Structures are given as C-alpha cells and as structure tokens.
Amino acid sequence: MASPFDAINPDVYKAYVFWSAVLVAKVLLMAPLTAMQRFKNNAFANPEDSSAVSKKLKPKLDDPDVERVRRAHLNDLENILPFFVIGFLYLLTNPAPFLAVNLFRVVAVSRILHTLVYAVVVIPQPARFLAFVGGMLPISYMTLQTILYFMV
C-alpha cells in the first residue's frame, strides 16, 4: 500500500524545509528587534529591566515603536505557524513542483516584507496590507487544495 509520503517530491520538500527555516530565522529575529526598540526608547516592561539601565526608569508598556514591533511579531505567529502545518500537509498532495516551490517563496518573501514595512521602515498603507495578502493567499490556496485532495 502506497503511503502519502511516497508522493513527496524531493525538490518540493527541500524548498519547504528551506523556506520554513528562513521563516523560523525571521521569527527569531523579532526578539532582538523588540529589544532594540526597548533600549532605543527606554521602554522596558519589567521593573528589573528598567532599573538595570537606570534606577530612575519606570516600566513603560505603551511605547508605540515597541508595540509596533510586538504586533508585527504577533502577526508572524498568527500566519507563519499555520504555514508550517499547511505547507507540510500540502506536500502530501503531490503538488506541481514549480507551483509549490513558488508558493513557499511567496509566503516567505511576503512575511519578510510585512515586517519591513510594518516595523522596520514604516510605509503607509496599502504596503502592509499587500504584504499580508501576499502571504495569506498562498496559504489559503494550499489549505483549500489540501482539503480537496484529502476530502473523504
């Protein structure tokens, strides 16, 4: 009996692993980006953090620059984690290699652009929306294709 894993194209699998690793690195870089904003704006969330810099500093939870980076990080978690799951399940549908590889690429590049235009170099809308949709559409497509392929 054939296993769904027999259908995985090695090139598609390699692309999935590569772009997933890029996205893991991107998510991990959000913590130092948040820390940079905290130090730049003396906006520390905890008393022990602010007092380590200066005894006069009080915790500050509402710095707009820090909160912008935190929202971008949260947005990553809401979108990149589902990509890891659905991207792997999509592999099991034996997708066309060219399409699958480019869907993975588009998701990763869109997520990176989303952070750049939202939290690094703030660019007015619709830049953030377009970057968001650029990642959401391929994820939605892979989800639909996976559901249809495995529909019982």
DSSP file with accessible surface (Angstrom, degrees, kcal/mol):
  #  RESIDUE AA STRUCTURE BP1 BP2  ACC     N-H-->O    O-->H-N    N-H-->O    O-->H-N    TCO  KAPPA ALPHA  PHI   PSI    X-CA   Y-CA   Z-CA
    1    1 A M              0   0  237      0, 0.0     2,-0.2     0, 0.0     0, 0.0   0.000 360.0 360.0 360.0 132.6    0.0    0.0    0.0
    2    2 A A        -     0   0   82      1,-0.0     3,-0.0     2,-0.0     0, 0.0  -0.471 360.0-140.9 -76.5 141.7    1.4    3.4   -1.0
    3    3 A S    >   -     0   0   44     -2,-0.2     3,-1.7     1,-0.1     4,-0.5  -0.733  20.0-122.1 -97.0 149.2    2.0    6.0    1.7
    4    4 A P  G >  S+     0   0   63      0, 0.0     3,-1.2     0, 0.0     4,-0.2   0.819 113.5  65.6 -58.7 -25.8    1.2    9.7    1.1
    5    5 A F  G >  S+     0   0  119      1,-0.3     3,-1.1     2,-0.2    -3,-0.0   0.739  87.6  67.7 -69.7 -20.9    4.9   10.3    1.9
    6    6 A D  G <  S+     0   0  116     -3,-1.7    -1,-0.3     1,-0.2    86,-0.0   0.756  94.7  58.7 -66.6 -23.4    5.8    8.4   -1.3
    7    7 A A  G <  S+     0   0   29     -3,-1.2     2,-0.5    -4,-0.5    -1,-0.2   0.512  76.6 115.4 -84.9  -5.6    4.3   11.3   -3.3
    8    8 A I    <   -     0   0   32     -3,-1.1    84,-0.1    -4,-0.2    83,-0.1  -0.534  62.8-139.0 -74.2 120.5    6.6   13.9   -1.8
    9    9 A N     >  -     0   0   43     -2,-0.5     4,-2.8    82,-0.3     5,-0.2  -0.635   9.8-137.3 -74.4 128.1    8.8   15.4   -4.5
   10   10 A P  H  > S+     0   0   98      0, 0.0     4,-2.5     0, 0.0     5,-0.2   0.849 103.0  51.4 -58.9 -35.4   12.4   15.8   -3.1
   11   11 A D  H  > S+     0   0  111      2,-0.2     4,-2.1     1,-0.2     5,-0.1   0.893 111.5  46.6 -69.3 -38.7   12.7   19.3   -4.7
   12   12 A V  H  > S+     0   0    1     -3,-0.2     4,-2.7     2,-0.2    -1,-0.2   0.924 113.2  49.8 -68.1 -41.7    9.4   20.5   -3.2
   13   13 A Y  H  X S+     0   0  114     -4,-2.8     4,-2.7     1,-0.2     5,-0.2   0.929 110.1  50.4 -61.5 -44.9   10.4   19.0    0.2
   14   14 A K  H  X S+     0   0  153     -4,-2.5     4,-2.7    -5,-0.2    -1,-0.2   0.916 111.5  48.3 -60.6 -42.3   13.8   20.7    0.1
   15   15 A A  H  X S+     0   0   13     -4,-2.1     4,-2.9     2,-0.2     5,-0.3   0.919 111.0  51.0 -65.4 -41.8   12.1   24.1   -0.8
   16   16 A Y  H  X S+     0   0   28     -4,-2.7     4,-2.3     1,-0.2     5,-0.2   0.940 112.8  45.5 -60.6 -46.9    9.6   23.7    2.0
   17   17 A V  H  X S+     0   0   65     -4,-2.7     4,-2.4     2,-0.2    -2,-0.2   0.931 114.5  48.7 -63.5 -44.8   12.4   23.0    4.5
   18   18 A F  H  X S+     0   0  113     -4,-2.7     4,-2.2    -5,-0.2    -2,-0.2   0.961 115.2  41.9 -60.5 -53.1   14.5   25.9    3.3
   19   19 A W  H  X S+     0   0   44     -4,-2.9     4,-2.1     1,-0.2    -1,-0.2   0.849 113.1  54.2 -69.4 -30.3   11.7   28.5    3.3
   20   20 A S  H  X S+     0   0   13     -4,-2.3     4,-2.3    -5,-0.3    -1,-0.2   0.922 108.8  49.1 -64.8 -42.1   10.4   27.2    6.7
   21   21 A A  H  X S+     0   0   58     -4,-2.4     4,-2.5     2,-0.2    -2,-0.2   0.894 108.7  53.1 -64.6 -39.0   13.9   27.6    8.1
   22   22 A V  H  X S+     0   0   35     -4,-2.2     4,-2.4     1,-0.2    -1,-0.2   0.929 110.5  47.7 -59.8 -43.1   14.1   31.2    6.7
   23   23 A L  H  X S+     0   0    0     -4,-2.1     4,-2.5     2,-0.2    -2,-0.2   0.862 108.6  53.3 -69.9 -33.7   10.8   31.9    8.4
   24   24 A V  H  X S+     0   0   67     -4,-2.3     4,-2.7     2,-0.2    -1,-0.2   0.947 110.4  48.1 -62.5 -45.6   12.0   30.5   11.7
   25   25 A A  H  X S+     0   0   48     -4,-2.5     4,-1.9     1,-0.2    -2,-0.2   0.918 110.6  52.4 -59.9 -40.5   15.0   32.7   11.5
   26   26 A K  H  X S+     0   0   21     -4,-2.4     4,-0.6     1,-0.2    -1,-0.2   0.930 110.5  46.4 -62.5 -44.9   12.7   35.7   10.7
   27   27 A V  H >X S+     0   0   26     -4,-2.5     3,-1.3     1,-0.2     4,-0.5   0.920 111.0  52.8 -64.1 -42.2   10.5   35.0   13.7
   28   28 A L  H >< S+     0   0  118     -4,-2.7     3,-0.8     1,-0.3    -1,-0.2   0.835 102.8  58.9 -63.6 -30.5   13.6   34.6   16.0
   29   29 A L  H 3X S+     0   0  115     -4,-1.9     4,-1.8     1,-0.2    -1,-0.3   0.666  88.3  75.4 -73.8 -13.2   14.9   37.9   14.8
   30   30 A M  H <X S+     0   0    3     -3,-1.3     4,-2.5    -4,-0.6    -1,-0.2   0.847  88.6  58.4 -67.7 -32.0   11.8   39.7   16.1
   31   31 A A  H <X S+     0   0   57     -3,-0.8     4,-2.7    -4,-0.5    -1,-0.2   0.961 108.3  43.3 -64.8 -49.0   13.0   39.4   19.7
   32   32 A P  H  > S+     0   0   67      0, 0.0     4,-2.7     0, 0.0    -1,-0.2   0.886 112.6  54.5 -63.4 -33.2   16.3   41.3   19.1
   33   33 A L  H  X S+     0   0   30     -4,-1.8     4,-1.8     2,-0.2    -2,-0.2   0.921 109.8  46.9 -64.5 -40.9   14.3   43.8   17.0
   34   34 A T  H  X S+     0   0   16     -4,-2.5     4,-2.4     1,-0.2    -1,-0.2   0.931 111.7  50.9 -63.5 -45.0   11.9   44.3   20.0
   35   35 A A  H  X S+     0   0   40     -4,-2.7     4,-2.7     1,-0.2     5,-0.3   0.903 106.6  54.5 -61.0 -41.2   14.9   44.6   22.4
   36   36 A M  H  X S+     0   0  120     -4,-2.7     4,-2.7     1,-0.2    -1,-0.2   0.918 110.0  46.8 -58.5 -43.5   16.5   47.3   20.1
   37   37 A Q  H  X S+     0   0   26     -4,-1.8     4,-2.2     2,-0.2     6,-0.2   0.888 110.4  53.3 -66.6 -37.8   13.3   49.4   20.3
   38   38 A R  H  X>S+     0   0   39     -4,-2.4     5,-2.2     2,-0.2     4,-0.6   0.935 114.0  41.2 -63.0 -45.4   13.1   48.9   24.0
   39   39 A F  H ><5S+     0   0  129     -4,-2.7     3,-0.7     3,-0.2    -2,-0.2   0.916 113.7  53.1 -69.5 -41.1   16.7   50.2   24.5
   40   40 A K  H 3<5S+     0   0  144     -4,-2.7    -1,-0.2    -5,-0.3    -2,-0.2   0.881 122.5  29.6 -59.9 -38.4   16.3   53.0   21.9
   41   41 A N  H 3<5S-     0   0   41     -4,-2.2    -1,-0.2    -5,-0.2    -2,-0.2   0.297 102.6-123.1-107.1   8.3   13.2   54.3   23.7
   42   42 A N  T <<5 +     0   0   74     -3,-0.7     2,-0.6    -4,-0.6    -3,-0.2   0.918  62.1 147.3  47.1  48.3   14.0   53.3   27.3
   43   43 A A      < +     0   0    0     -5,-2.2     2,-0.4    -6,-0.2    -1,-0.2  -0.734  17.4 168.0-117.5  81.1   10.7   51.3   27.2
   44   44 A F        -     0   0    8     -2,-0.6    16,-2.9    14,-0.3     6,-0.1  -0.771  28.6-151.9 -99.7 140.4   11.2   48.3   29.4
   45   45 A A  S    S+     0   0   26     -2,-0.4    -1,-0.1    14,-0.2    16,-0.1   0.762  76.5  55.7 -82.6 -24.8    8.2   46.2   30.5
   46   46 A N  S >> S-     0   0   73      1,-0.1     4,-2.2    14,-0.1     3,-0.7  -0.863  77.0-129.9-116.3 144.4    9.6   44.9   33.8
   47   47 A P  H 3> S+     0   0   78      0, 0.0     4,-2.7     0, 0.0     5,-0.2   0.884 109.5  53.9 -57.1 -40.2   11.0   46.8   36.8
   48   48 A E  H 3> S+     0   0  116      1,-0.2     4,-0.9     2,-0.2     5,-0.0   0.824 109.6  48.8 -67.0 -28.3   14.1   44.7   36.9
   49   49 A D  H <> S+     0   0   66     -3,-0.7     4,-0.9     2,-0.2    -1,-0.2   0.927 114.1  43.5 -74.3 -47.0   14.9   45.5   33.3
   50   50 A S  H >X S+     0   0    2     -4,-2.2     4,-2.5     1,-0.2     3,-0.7   0.907 113.4  51.4 -66.9 -38.4   14.3   49.3   33.6
   51   51 A S  H 3< S+     0   0   41     -4,-2.7    -1,-0.2    -5,-0.3    -2,-0.2   0.768 100.4  63.6 -72.5 -20.9   16.3   49.5   36.8
   52   52 A A  H 3< S+     0   0   84     -4,-0.9    -1,-0.2    -5,-0.2    -2,-0.2   0.821 111.5  37.6 -68.7 -28.1   19.2   47.7   35.3
   53   53 A V  H << S-     0   0   66     -4,-0.9     2,-0.3    -3,-0.7    -2,-0.2   0.887 140.6 -14.0 -86.4 -46.2   19.5   50.6   32.8
   54   54 A S    ><  -     0   0   46     -4,-2.5     3,-1.2    -5,-0.1    -1,-0.3  -0.941  51.3-135.3-159.3 137.5   18.7   53.3   35.3
   55   55 A K  T 3  S+     0   0  170     -2,-0.3    -4,-0.1     1,-0.3    -3,-0.1   0.733 107.1  59.2 -65.1 -21.0   17.2   53.4   38.8
   56   56 A K  T 3  S+     0   0  187     -6,-0.1    -1,-0.3    -5,-0.1     2,-0.2   0.660  83.5  99.6 -83.4 -18.3   15.1   56.3   37.7
   57   57 A L    <   -     0   0   42     -3,-1.2    -3,-0.1    -7,-0.3   -14,-0.1  -0.492  57.6-157.7 -73.4 139.9   13.4   54.5   34.9
   58   58 A K        -     0   0  153     -2,-0.2   -14,-0.3    -8,-0.1   -12,-0.1  -0.829  35.3 -85.1-109.5 153.0    9.9   53.1   35.4
   59   59 A P        -     0   0   58      0, 0.0     2,-0.4     0, 0.0   -14,-0.2  -0.271  43.4-161.2 -55.4 141.7    8.4   50.3   33.4
   60   60 A K        +     0   0   78    -16,-2.9     3,-0.3     1,-0.1   -14,-0.1  -0.971  19.4 171.0-133.2 116.1    6.8   51.5   30.2
   61   61 A L        +     0   0  121     -2,-0.4    -1,-0.1     1,-0.2   -16,-0.1   0.386  69.6  59.3-105.8   2.0    4.2   49.3   28.5
   62   62 A D        +     0   0  120      4,-0.0    -1,-0.2     5,-0.0     3,-0.0   0.098  57.3 142.0-125.5  26.6    2.9   51.7   25.9
   63   63 A D     >  -     0   0   10     -3,-0.3     4,-2.8     1,-0.2     5,-0.2  -0.517  45.2-144.2 -69.1 125.8    5.8   52.8   23.7
   64   64 A P  H  > S+     0   0   86      0, 0.0     4,-1.9     0, 0.0    -1,-0.2   0.866  96.3  49.7 -63.3 -35.3    4.4   53.0   20.1
   65   65 A D  H  > S+     0   0   63      2,-0.2     4,-1.8     1,-0.2     5,-0.2   0.921 113.7  44.8 -69.9 -43.1    7.6   51.7   18.5
   66   66 A V  H  > S+     0   0    1      1,-0.2     4,-2.6     2,-0.2     5,-0.2   0.935 113.8  50.1 -64.3 -44.9    7.9   48.7   20.8
   67   67 A E  H  X S+     0   0   46     -4,-2.8     4,-2.5     1,-0.2    -2,-0.2   0.860 106.5  55.9 -65.2 -33.4    4.2   47.9   20.4
   68   68 A R  H  X S+     0   0   63     -4,-1.9     4,-2.1    -5,-0.2    -1,-0.2   0.938 110.2  44.7 -62.5 -45.5    4.5   48.1   16.6
   69   69 A V  H  X S+     0   0    1     -4,-1.8     4,-2.5     2,-0.2    -2,-0.2   0.918 112.5  52.2 -66.0 -40.6    7.3   45.5   16.6
   70   70 A R  H  X S+     0   0  117     -4,-2.6     4,-2.6     1,-0.2    -2,-0.2   0.900 109.3  49.6 -63.5 -38.6    5.4   43.4   19.1
   71   71 A R  H  X S+     0   0  108     -4,-2.5     4,-2.6     2,-0.2    -1,-0.2   0.902 110.0  50.7 -67.1 -38.5    2.3   43.5   16.9
   72   72 A A  H  X S+     0   0    0     -4,-2.1     4,-2.0     2,-0.2    -2,-0.2   0.904 110.8  49.7 -63.5 -39.7    4.4   42.5   13.9
   73   73 A H  H  X S+     0   0   46     -4,-2.5     4,-2.2     2,-0.2    -2,-0.2   0.928 111.2  48.3 -64.0 -45.8    5.8   39.6   15.9
   74   74 A L  H  X S+     0   0   94     -4,-2.6     4,-2.2     1,-0.2    -2,-0.2   0.911 108.8  53.9 -61.1 -41.3    2.3   38.5   16.9
   75   75 A N  H  X S+     0   0   31     -4,-2.6     4,-1.1     1,-0.2     5,-0.2   0.896 106.7  52.9 -61.2 -38.1    1.2   38.8   13.3
   76   76 A D  H >X>S+     0   0    0     -4,-2.0     4,-3.9     1,-0.2     3,-0.7   0.935 108.4  49.3 -60.4 -46.8    4.0   36.4   12.3
   77   77 A L  H 3X5S+     0   0   69     -4,-2.2     4,-0.6     1,-0.3    -2,-0.2   0.881 110.4  51.3 -62.7 -34.6    2.9   33.9   14.9
   78   78 A E  H 3<5S+     0   0  110     -4,-2.2    -1,-0.3    -5,-0.2    -2,-0.2   0.710 125.6  24.4 -73.8 -20.0   -0.6   34.1   13.6
   79   79 A N  H <X5S+     0   0   10     -4,-1.1     4,-1.1    -3,-0.7    -2,-0.2   0.746 119.5  49.9-116.5 -36.0    0.5   33.5   10.0
   80   80 A I  H  X5S+     0   0    1     -4,-3.9     4,-1.9    -5,-0.2    -3,-0.2   0.904 105.7  56.3 -76.7 -40.4    3.8   31.7    9.9
   81   81 A L  H  X<S+     0   0   90     -5,-0.7     4,-1.5    -4,-0.6     3,-0.2   0.936 107.6  48.5 -60.0 -44.6    2.9   28.9   12.3
   82   82 A P  H  > S+     0   0   62      0, 0.0     4,-3.0     0, 0.0     5,-0.4   0.885 106.7  58.8 -61.5 -33.3   -0.1   27.9   10.1
   83   83 A F  H  X S+     0   0    0     -4,-1.1     4,-2.9     1,-0.2     5,-0.4   0.910 101.0  54.8 -60.3 -41.9    2.2   27.9    7.1
   84   84 A F  H  X S+     0   0   41     -4,-1.9     4,-1.3     2,-0.2    -1,-0.2   0.927 114.9  39.7 -57.1 -43.6    4.4   25.3    8.7
   85   85 A V  H  X S+     0   0   93     -4,-1.5     4,-2.4     2,-0.2    -2,-0.2   0.973 121.0  39.6 -71.8 -54.7    1.5   23.0    9.2
   86   86 A I  H  X S+     0   0   18     -4,-3.0     4,-2.9     1,-0.2     5,-0.2   0.867 111.7  58.2 -70.3 -32.0   -0.4   23.5    5.9
   87   87 A G  H  X S+     0   0    0     -4,-2.9     4,-1.5    -5,-0.4    -1,-0.2   0.931 109.9  44.5 -60.4 -42.1    2.9   23.7    3.9
   88   88 A F  H  X S+     0   0   67     -4,-1.3     4,-0.8    -5,-0.4    -2,-0.2   0.935 114.3  47.9 -67.8 -44.9    3.7   20.2    5.1
   89   89 A L  H >< S+     0   0   66     -4,-2.4     3,-0.9     1,-0.2     4,-0.3   0.893 108.0  56.6 -63.2 -36.0    0.2   18.8    4.5
   90   90 A Y  H >< S+     0   0    6     -4,-2.9     3,-1.9     1,-0.3    -1,-0.2   0.858  97.0  63.7 -62.8 -34.4    0.3   20.4    1.1
   91   91 A L  H >< S+     0   0    1     -4,-1.5     3,-1.3     1,-0.3   -82,-0.3   0.839  95.1  60.7 -55.5 -34.5    3.4   18.4    0.3
   92   92 A L  T << S+     0   0   17     -3,-0.9    -1,-0.3    -4,-0.8    -2,-0.2   0.561  90.7  68.4 -73.9  -7.4    1.4   15.2    0.7
   93   93 A T  T <  S-     0   0   15     -3,-1.9    -1,-0.3    -4,-0.3    -2,-0.2   0.415 106.2-122.5 -89.7   1.8   -0.9   16.3   -2.2
   94   94 A N    <   -     0   0   91     -3,-1.3    -3,-0.1    -4,-0.2    -2,-0.1   0.958  41.3-166.0  55.5  56.0    1.9   15.8   -4.7
   95   95 A P        -     0   0   12      0, 0.0   -86,-0.1     0, 0.0    -1,-0.1  -0.247  33.2 -83.8 -70.2 161.2    1.7   19.4   -6.0
   96   96 A A     >  -     0   0   59      1,-0.1     4,-2.8     4,-0.0     5,-0.2  -0.484  41.7-132.8 -61.3 126.9    3.3   20.6   -9.2
   97   97 A P  H  > S+     0   0   55      0, 0.0     4,-2.7     0, 0.0     5,-0.3   0.894 102.1  51.2 -54.4 -45.8    6.9   21.4   -8.1
   98   98 A F  H  > S+     0   0  168      1,-0.2     4,-1.8     2,-0.2     5,-0.2   0.933 114.7  43.7 -59.0 -45.1    7.1   24.8   -9.9
   99   99 A L  H  > S+     0   0   64      2,-0.2     4,-2.5     1,-0.2    -1,-0.2   0.950 115.1  47.4 -65.8 -49.1    3.8   25.9   -8.2
  100  100 A A  H  X S+     0   0    0     -4,-2.8     4,-2.4     1,-0.2     5,-0.2   0.931 111.5  49.5 -61.1 -47.9    4.7   24.6   -4.7
  101  101 A V  H  X S+     0   0   22     -4,-2.7     4,-2.2    -5,-0.2    -1,-0.2   0.923 114.0  46.4 -59.1 -41.9    8.2   26.0   -4.6
  102  102 A N  H  X S+     0   0   42     -4,-1.8     4,-2.6    -5,-0.3    -1,-0.2   0.850 108.3  54.9 -74.0 -30.9    6.9   29.4   -5.7
  103  103 A L  H  X S+     0   0   20     -4,-2.5     4,-2.3     2,-0.2    -1,-0.2   0.939 109.8  47.7 -63.0 -44.3    4.0   29.3   -3.2
  104  104 A F  H  X S+     0   0    0     -4,-2.4     4,-2.2     1,-0.2    -2,-0.2   0.924 113.1  49.2 -61.4 -43.3    6.6   28.7   -0.4
  105  105 A R  H  X S+     0   0  108     -4,-2.2     4,-2.9    -5,-0.2     5,-0.3   0.919 109.6  50.4 -60.9 -47.7    8.8   31.5   -1.7
  106  106 A V  H  X S+     0   0   64     -4,-2.6     4,-2.6     1,-0.2     5,-0.2   0.909 110.0  50.4 -61.8 -42.1    5.9   34.0   -2.0
  107  107 A V  H  X S+     0   0    0     -4,-2.3     4,-2.4     2,-0.2    -1,-0.2   0.957 114.1  44.3 -60.1 -49.7    4.8   33.3    1.6
  108  108 A A  H  X S+     0   0    0     -4,-2.2     4,-2.2     2,-0.2    -2,-0.2   0.942 115.7  45.7 -63.3 -48.0    8.3   33.8    3.0
  109  109 A V  H  X S+     0   0   69     -4,-2.9     4,-2.9     1,-0.2     5,-0.2   0.917 113.0  51.4 -63.9 -39.8    9.1   36.9    1.0
  110  110 A S  H  X S+     0   0   13     -4,-2.6     4,-2.6    -5,-0.3    -1,-0.2   0.903 109.5  49.4 -64.0 -41.1    5.7   38.4    1.9
  111  111 A R  H  X S+     0   0    1     -4,-2.4     4,-1.8    -5,-0.2    -1,-0.2   0.894 112.3  48.1 -66.6 -38.1    6.2   37.8    5.6
  112  112 A I  H  X S+     0   0   58     -4,-2.2     4,-2.3    -5,-0.2    -2,-0.2   0.945 113.2  47.6 -66.2 -45.3    9.6   39.4    5.4
  113  113 A L  H  X S+     0   0   83     -4,-2.9     4,-2.9     1,-0.2     5,-0.3   0.889 106.6  58.7 -62.2 -38.0    8.2   42.4    3.5
  114  114 A H  H  X S+     0   0    3     -4,-2.6     4,-1.5    17,-0.2     5,-0.3   0.932 108.8  44.0 -57.7 -46.5    5.4   42.6    6.0
  115  115 A T  H  X>S+     0   0   10     -4,-1.8     4,-3.0     2,-0.2     5,-1.1   0.914 112.4  52.9 -65.5 -41.3    7.8   43.1    8.9
  116  116 A L  I  X>S+     0   0   77     -4,-2.3     5,-3.0     1,-0.2     4,-0.8   0.938 115.8  37.9 -60.5 -46.6    9.9   45.6    6.9
  117  117 A V  I  <5S+     0   0   19     -4,-2.9     6,-2.2     3,-0.2    -1,-0.2   0.686 125.1  40.0 -82.7 -14.2    7.0   47.8    6.0
  118  118 A Y  I  <5S+     0   0   22     -4,-1.5    -2,-0.2    -5,-0.3    -3,-0.2   0.836 132.9   9.3 -98.9 -38.9    5.3   47.5    9.4
  119  119 A A  I  <5S+     0   0    7     -4,-3.0    -3,-0.2    -5,-0.3     3,-0.2   0.577 128.0  39.0-125.0 -13.5    8.0   47.5   12.0
  120  120 A V  I  <<S+     0   0   74     -5,-1.1     2,-0.5    -4,-0.8    -3,-0.2   0.846 130.6   8.4-104.9 -61.5   11.4   48.5   10.4
  121  121 A V  S   <S-     0   0   95     -5,-3.0    -1,-0.2    -6,-0.2     2,-0.2  -0.883  85.9-138.3-121.5  94.1   10.8   51.2    7.8
  122  122 A V        -     0   0   81     -2,-0.5    -4,-0.2    -3,-0.2    -5,-0.1  -0.364  24.5-176.4 -63.6 121.1    7.1   52.1    8.3
  123  123 A I        -     0   0   78     -6,-2.2     5,-0.4    -2,-0.2    -2,-0.0  -0.964  28.7-108.2-118.4 135.8    5.5   52.6    5.0
  124  124 A P    >   -     0   0  104      0, 0.0     3,-1.6     0, 0.0     4,-0.1  -0.114  56.4 -52.4 -60.7 160.1    1.8   53.8    4.8
  125  125 A Q  T 3  S+     0   0   99      1,-0.3     0, 0.0     2,-0.2     0, 0.0  -0.274 114.2  44.6 -59.0 148.1   -1.0   51.5    3.7
  126  126 A P  T 3> S+     0   0   80      0, 0.0     4,-3.0     0, 0.0    -1,-0.3  -0.922 102.2  74.9 -96.2  19.0   -1.6   49.7    1.4
  127  127 A A  H <> S+     0   0   25     -3,-1.6     4,-2.3     1,-0.2     5,-0.2   0.931 101.1  42.3 -57.9 -48.7    2.0   48.3    1.7
  128  128 A R  H  > S+     0   0   78     -5,-0.4     4,-2.6     1,-0.2    -1,-0.2   0.920 114.9  51.3 -66.2 -41.2    1.4   46.3    4.9
  129  129 A F  H  > S+     0   0  115      2,-0.2     4,-3.0     1,-0.2     5,-0.3   0.931 110.5  48.4 -60.8 -45.3   -2.0   45.0    3.5
  130  130 A L  H  X S+     0   0  106     -4,-3.0     4,-2.5     1,-0.2    -1,-0.2   0.908 112.1  48.8 -64.0 -40.0   -0.4   43.9    0.3
  131  131 A A  H  X S+     0   0   10     -4,-2.3     4,-1.0    -5,-0.3   -17,-0.2   0.909 112.9  48.7 -65.8 -39.6    2.4   42.1    2.1
  132  132 A F  H >X S+     0   0   60     -4,-2.6     4,-2.4     1,-0.2     3,-0.8   0.949 113.6  44.9 -63.3 -50.3   -0.1   40.5    4.4
  133  133 A V  H 3X S+     0   0   37     -4,-3.0     4,-2.8     1,-0.3    -2,-0.2   0.874 104.6  64.3 -64.6 -34.0   -2.3   39.3    1.5
  134  134 A G  H 3< S+     0   0   21     -4,-2.5    -1,-0.3    -5,-0.3    -2,-0.2   0.804 113.0  34.4 -59.8 -28.7    0.8   38.2   -0.4
  135  135 A G  H <X S+     0   0    1     -4,-1.0     4,-1.4    -3,-0.8    -1,-0.2   0.793 116.3  54.4 -91.6 -34.2    1.3   35.6    2.3
  136  136 A M  H  X S+     0   0   57     -4,-2.4     4,-2.8     1,-0.2     5,-0.2   0.890 101.7  56.8 -70.9 -39.5   -2.3   34.9    3.1
  137  137 A L  H  X S+     0   0  112     -4,-2.8     4,-2.8     1,-0.2     5,-0.2   0.941 108.4  45.1 -61.9 -47.8   -3.4   34.0   -0.5
  138  138 A P  H  > S+     0   0   10      0, 0.0     4,-2.8     0, 0.0    -1,-0.2   0.911 114.3  49.9 -63.3 -37.6   -0.8   31.2   -1.0
  139  139 A I  H  X S+     0   0   12     -4,-1.4     4,-2.3     2,-0.2    -2,-0.2   0.930 112.3  47.7 -65.0 -41.9   -1.6   29.8    2.5
  140  140 A S  H  X S+     0   0   57     -4,-2.8     4,-2.7     2,-0.2    -1,-0.2   0.916 111.8  50.3 -64.1 -42.0   -5.3   29.8    1.7
  141  141 A Y  H  X S+     0   0   90     -4,-2.8     4,-2.8    -5,-0.2     5,-0.2   0.936 111.2  47.7 -61.3 -47.9   -4.7   28.2   -1.7
  142  142 A M  H  X S+     0   0    0     -4,-2.8     4,-2.2     1,-0.2    -1,-0.2   0.888 111.9  51.5 -62.0 -37.6   -2.6   25.4   -0.1
  143  143 A T  H  X S+     0   0   50     -4,-2.3     4,-2.6    -5,-0.2    -2,-0.2   0.948 111.8  45.4 -63.6 -48.8   -5.2   24.9    2.6
  144  144 A L  H  X S+     0   0   95     -4,-2.7     4,-2.8     1,-0.2     5,-0.2   0.925 113.5  49.6 -61.0 -46.3   -8.1   24.6    0.0
  145  145 A Q  H  X S+     0   0   64     -4,-2.8     4,-2.3     1,-0.2    -1,-0.2   0.891 111.8  49.1 -61.8 -38.2   -6.0   22.2   -2.2
  146  146 A T  H  X S+     0   0   11     -4,-2.2     4,-2.2    -5,-0.2    -1,-0.2   0.928 111.7  48.4 -67.8 -43.3   -5.2   20.0    0.8
  147  147 A I  H  X S+     0   0   97     -4,-2.6     4,-0.7     1,-0.2    -2,-0.2   0.944 114.0  46.5 -61.4 -47.0   -8.8   19.9    1.9
  148  148 A L  H >< S+     0   0   87     -4,-2.8     3,-0.6     1,-0.2    -1,-0.2   0.893 112.0  51.2 -64.1 -38.8  -10.0   19.0   -1.6
  149  149 A Y  H 3< S+     0   0  130     -4,-2.3    -1,-0.2    -5,-0.2    -2,-0.2   0.894 119.4  34.6 -66.3 -40.2   -7.3   16.4   -2.0
  150  150 A F  H 3< S+     0   0   87     -4,-2.2    -1,-0.2    -5,-0.2    -2,-0.2   0.313  83.6 135.1-100.2   8.4   -8.0   14.6    1.2
  151  151 A M    <<        0   0  124     -4,-0.7    -3,-0.1    -3,-0.6    -4,-0.0  -0.349 360.0 360.0 -61.2 133.0  -11.8   15.1    1.2
  152  152 A V              0   0  187     -2,-0.0    -1,-0.1     0, 0.0    -2,-0.1  -0.755 360.0 360.0-101.2 360.0  -13.5   11.9    2.2
